[in-house]
Amino acid sequence: MDNIIVTSLLVLAVIAVIEAVSLFCTSRRTVKLAFVAVVPVFPDDTDLRERLAYLEEKMSGSSCCIEEIIIINYGASVEQLEICRQFCFENPAAVITDPAGLEKILSKTFAIERKT
């Protein structure tokens, strides 16, 4: 019985060492993670221009990679829509949608197939 326990502990220790080495080896590589940013736009949003500028800065930075920006119109004003349209014109990864179209965009982005 002692041989089985010792063998099991030895196998478990080897697996733990392999997992630790794999974890530390992959964390040292520069891996860029891809994100999808969702920006809701409400009528009383006064910081829209600053938030979009921040996202634009993150898109050009090297620390993370924002793959797509989804701007959701929750009753935005004409001025806010113009800001969003200008942002989408300058950034082809950005798209403006309404809440009803969000499900369609997310299912396309994450390759979710709806069964009807």
N, C-alpha and C positions, 0 to 999 in steps of 0.2 A: 504494500500500500504506500509506503514511503517513496518508492521509486516513481510511482505514478504522480504523486504530488510534486516531487522535485522536477520531474520532466515537464509537468504542466507549468510550474513556475518559471522554468527555463524558457519554454516556448513563449510564455506571456512576456517575459523580460525582453526577448529578442524582438517580438512584435512591437513593444513599447519603444525600443531603441529605434527601430525602423520608422515608426510614426513620428518620433521626435526629430529625426534627421530629415525626413521628408518635409515636415512643417517648417523647420528653420531654413532649409534650402530654398523652398518656394517663396518664403517671405522676403528673402534678400533680393530676389529679382525685382526689377521694376515692372510691376503689373499695373496697367491702366484699367481701372474699372469703368464700365460704361453705365451711365445713369440716364433716366428719363425724368426731366423736371416738369412738374405740373404747377402752373401759375394761375390761380383764380383771380379774376378781375371783378371787383364789386364797385358800385357807383361811388362810394365814399372813399375809395382807395386814393390816397394822396402820395404814396410812395412808389407808384408803379414805375416811373422812369428810373428810379434808383435801383429797384429790384431787377429790372431788365438789364440795366448796366452791370450789375453784379453778376448776373448769369452770363452775360456776354464776356465778362472778364474771366469767369470760370471756364467758359468754353475754349478760350485761347490759352489758358494756363496749362501747365504740365502735370499738376497734381491729380486732377481727375478729368474724366472725359464725359461731358454731357452729350449724349448721343442725339437726343431730341428734346425740344421744349414744346409743351402743350399749354397754350394759353386758353383758359376757359372763360367765356363771356357770361357773367352773371349780371347782366343789366348795365354794362359799362356805358359811360357817356360818349359822346361823339369825339371829344378830345382824347379820351383814353383809347378808343378804337383806332384813332389815327396814330397814336403812339405805338400801339400793338402792330398795326399794319406796316409802319416804318421799320419796326424791329424785325418782323417776318421778312420784309424785303431785303434787309441787310444780312439776315441769318436764314439760310435755306433750311436749316434743321428745325425751325420754329413753325408752328401752325396754330391758327386761331380756330376755335370750335365753340359750340354751345354745349350745355350739359347733356343734351340728347345725343350728340355726336361723339361724346367722350368714350362711351362703351365701344363703339366701332373702332376708334383710333387705338384704344388700349388692346383690344382683341387682335388688331393687325400688328401692333408693336410687339406684343408678347406671344404672338402666334397661337392664340387661343381660338379653337374652333367651336362655334356654337352649334349645338344639335337642336334642331327644331322639329 
